[in-house]
Amino acid sequence: IHEATMLAHAGLNKSDIAYASFESGFYETPYFIVIDREWKSIVVSVRGSLTLEDCVVDVLLDPSPLDALGEKYGFDGTGQYCHGGVLECTNWFHADLMKHKILEKLLLGPNAEYSDYTLRIVGHSLGAGIGVILSLMLRNTFPDLRCTCYSPPGGFITWRLAKECSDFVNTFILDSDLVPRLSINNMERLRDEVLHLLARVKLSKYDIAKRIYSLRGEVELGDLDFLLTQNEDMLY
């Protein structure tokens, strides 16, 4: 079912899929490797947050140092940090790639079937964060790799390293997407504003719920003037 859904959604043929892993856990992240013959690329696509386990990983916010990782994989991680959950997932991801050696078979060595192809890493949300760290780990082996991120978690990597990634990482954010704008400061500010509003509410929860229910279908969410008036009526 997973494979059929993936092929139908992406508009791919089965022969385009070099490898797919649907394993999902706290650090195990589903991904697949596709052969893009039109663009002569081997594409590693990483899934974003979907399951409850992914949500747990998302909130593992403690920063993890990248000094040792940089020394091992040939990038300057001195004094740099990244989202702890993203790093744990990336370590599992890299180990799985090394275990199956799919990229090496496709791209490296005299017997590689696609030695003239380039490596592309693509991810969304949590998968985008994994894609960036994975690119840093693989870049010495695949110096022409490119990484495309869709809405990566905000602040998941320290500023200097983020700037240094700009040569091979492109990021795309849809409109006012919340996730790429997340930070500790923003979350603390949101908490303070919610607590401030709660202290100003002069109606009971029941009255608020009844008022919201009574407005169903009568007002568009885009009618900001009306909604603001309603809010002011409920606040001291």
Long-range contacts (C-beta under 8 A, 24 or more apart in sequence): 6-32, 10-34, 18-42, 18-102, 18-106, 19-100, 19-102, 21-96, 24-50, 24-51, 24-53, 24-54, 25-53, 26-53, 26-56, 26-57, 26-88, 27-57, 27-88, 27-89, 27-91, 27-92, 28-92, 29-89, 29-92, 29-93, 29-126, 29-127, 29-130, 31-93, 31-127, 33-102, 33-103, 33-106, 35-106, 35-114, 35-117, 36-120, 39-120, 40-114, 40-116, 40-117, 40-118, 41-117, 41-118, 41-119, 41-120, 42-103, 42-106, 42-107, 42-114, 42-117, 42-118, 42-119, 42-120, 43-120, 43-121, 43-122, 44-97, 44-103, 44-119, 44-120, 44-121, 44-122, 44-131, 44-134, 45-122, 45-123, 45-127, 46-93, 46-121, 46-122, 46-123, 46-124, 46-127, 46-128, 46-130, 46-131, 46-134, 47-123, 47-124, 47-127, 48-123, 48-124, 48-125, 48-126, 48-127, 48-128, 48-150, 48-151, 49-125, 49-126, 54-126, 56-85, 57-85, 57-86, 57-88, 57-89, 57-126, 58-85, 58-126, 58-153, 59-85, 60-84, 60-85, 60-88, 61-85, 61-184, 63-158, 64-88, 66-161, 69-133, 69-136, 69-137, 70-136, 73-136, 73-137, 73-138, 73-139, 73-140, 74-139, 74-140, 75-136, 75-139, 75-140, 75-161, 75-164, 76-161, 76-164, 77-161, 79-158, 79-160, 80-157, 80-158, 80-160, 80-161, 81-157, 81-158, 82-129, 82-133, 82-156, 82-157, 82-158, 82-161, 83-129, 83-153, 83-155, 83-156, 83-157, 85-126, 86-126, 86-129, 86-130, 86-133, 86-153, 86-156, 87-133, 89-126, 89-130, 90-129, 90-130, 90-133, 90-134, 90-137, 93-130, 93-134, 94-134, 94-137, 94-138, 103-138, 103-142, 107-142, 108-141, 118-142, 118-144, 118-145, 118-146, 119-144, 119-145, 119-146, 120-145, 120-146, 120-147, 120-148, 121-145, 121-146, 121-147, 121-148, 122-147, 122-148, 122-149, 122-150, 123-147, 123-148, 123-149, 123-150, 123-152, 124-149, 124-150, 124-151, 125-150, 125-151, 125-152, 125-153, 125-179, 126-153, 128-152, 128-153, 128-171, 129-153, 129-156, 129-157, 132-156, 132-157, 132-165, 132-169, 133-157, 135-165, 135-168, 135-169, 136-161, 136-165, 139-168, 146-170, 148-172, 150-174, 151-177, 151-179, 151-180, 152-179, 152-180, 153-179, 153-180, 153-182, 154-179, 154-180, 154-181, 154-182, 154-183, 154-186, 155-182, 155-183, 155-184, 197-235, 200-235, 200-236, 201-234, 201-235, 201-236, 202-234, 202-235, 202-236, 203-234, 208-234
